[in-house]
Amino acid sequence: MRMTADWTNDAAIERWNASATRESLESTADEGDFAKGHLVNPVLLRLLGDVRDQWVLDAGCGNGYFSRMLATRGARVVGVEPTDTMSAFAREKEDELRQGVTYVQADLARLPDLGVTFDAVVCSMVLMAVPEWKPAMRACVRALRPGGLFVFSLVHPAFERLLGSWREYGEHRAGRYLEPYEIPGPAATDFHRPISAYLNELAALGCRLREVVEPGLDPTVAAHAAPEIPGIEAYVHLPNFLIVAAEAPA
Ligand SMILES: C[S@@+](CC[C@H](N)C(=O)[O-])C[C@H]1O[C@@H](n2cnc3c(N)ncnc32)[C@H](O)[C@@H]1O
């Protein structure tokens, strides 16, 4: 197996590119998947606050669903996405909806000058997918105006196998946490790092932590979804996501 340190951003991006089917892009085009709809999007939107007339960068925007949600709320949005497949889909949606979202195809670690200083950058479910994540995080912070808001979400590094583990054992089990390792997934590979790695890098970039959220699923929503998603009650008791809001240096 390839070791974590052997991965390049290009290789990881190619995996994402190859895994994106038309069906998967379409089925998540409005508000992402079930977990994003119930656990991630409401928190991101609350943390971002009123985005009307704000310049917001959606860093690693995938099919662009969150860019479109932001544009609907009045934000001026730039979406950055490196894959051909997802960039093309996001642009196609823009051609259809004419919301004024600009899409740029780029690796965050090699972000070109976008010609805008952003009020907020949202980087949702991206950094754990990027081998060279520190330059990517740095680019997000540098894209902000002084004191601008950086919001990022991750699969919670302490509960990456939550659903699978819950289905197998009726509880969460993890055998390792401290060292980096790969998490091969159906779409692409994620890369585990402990929470401290992300928070310490944020501090090294001079950011001020504003809020950390570990959202839990509403039990009523879980009960409704249980017949279709076995083990979903795990999300009521344990957090599948870690969401961080921080301010760029003033
Ligand atoms: C789990 S998806 C999340 C996409 C979107 N933010 C969402 O929430 O639906 C991970 C995304 O990270 C993107 N990605 C991977 N490597 C990247 C890089 N080096 N720079 C920018 N985006 C990257 C992938 O192409 C993919 O769109």
PDBQT file of the ligand as one rigid body, heavy atoms in Angstrom, charges set to zero:
ROOT
HETATM    1  C1  LIG A 301     -15.555  15.353   0.190  1.00  0.00    +0.000 C 
HETATM    2  S1  LIG A 301     -15.414  16.397  -1.214  1.00  0.00    +0.000 S 
HETATM    3  C2  LIG A 301     -16.173  17.888  -0.592  1.00  0.00    +0.000 C 
HETATM    4  C3  LIG A 301     -16.616  18.794  -1.679  1.00  0.00    +0.000 C 
HETATM    5  C4  LIG A 301     -17.513  19.963  -1.233  1.00  0.00    +0.000 C 
HETATM    6  N1  LIG A 301     -16.816  20.923  -0.434  1.00  0.00    +0.000 N 
HETATM    7  C5  LIG A 301     -18.706  19.410  -0.506  1.00  0.00    +0.000 C 
HETATM    8  O1  LIG A 301     -18.826  19.647   0.699  1.00  0.00    +0.000 OA
HETATM    9  O2  LIG A 301     -19.507  18.723  -1.159  1.00  0.00    +0.000 OA
HETATM   10  C6  LIG A 301     -13.674  16.789  -1.261  1.00  0.00    +0.000 C 
HETATM   11  C7  LIG A 301     -13.343  17.787  -2.325  1.00  0.00    +0.000 C 
HETATM   12  O3  LIG A 301     -11.998  18.207  -2.173  1.00  0.00    +0.000 OA
HETATM   13  C8  LIG A 301     -11.489  18.409  -3.463  1.00  0.00    +0.000 C 
HETATM   14  N2  LIG A 301     -10.021  18.436  -3.411  1.00  0.00    +0.000 N 
HETATM   15  C9  LIG A 301      -9.167  17.407  -3.315  1.00  0.00    +0.000 A 
HETATM   16  N3  LIG A 301      -7.896  17.850  -3.355  1.00  0.00    +0.000 NA
HETATM   17  C10 LIG A 301      -7.964  19.201  -3.460  1.00  0.00    +0.000 A 
HETATM   18  C11 LIG A 301      -6.985  20.227  -3.560  1.00  0.00    +0.000 A 
HETATM   19  N4  LIG A 301      -5.678  19.957  -3.548  1.00  0.00    +0.000 N 
HETATM   20  N5  LIG A 301      -7.407  21.502  -3.698  1.00  0.00    +0.000 NA
HETATM   21  C12 LIG A 301      -8.743  21.785  -3.714  1.00  0.00    +0.000 A 
HETATM   22  N6  LIG A 301      -9.710  20.850  -3.599  1.00  0.00    +0.000 NA
HETATM   23  C13 LIG A 301      -9.320  19.562  -3.482  1.00  0.00    +0.000 A 
HETATM   24  C14 LIG A 301     -12.044  17.225  -4.228  1.00  0.00    +0.000 C 
HETATM   25  O4  LIG A 301     -11.911  17.363  -5.625  1.00  0.00    +0.000 OA
HETATM   26  C15 LIG A 301     -13.470  17.240  -3.739  1.00  0.00    +0.000 C 
HETATM   27  O5  LIG A 301     -14.267  18.111  -4.485  1.00  0.00    +0.000 OA
ENDROOT
TORSDOF 0
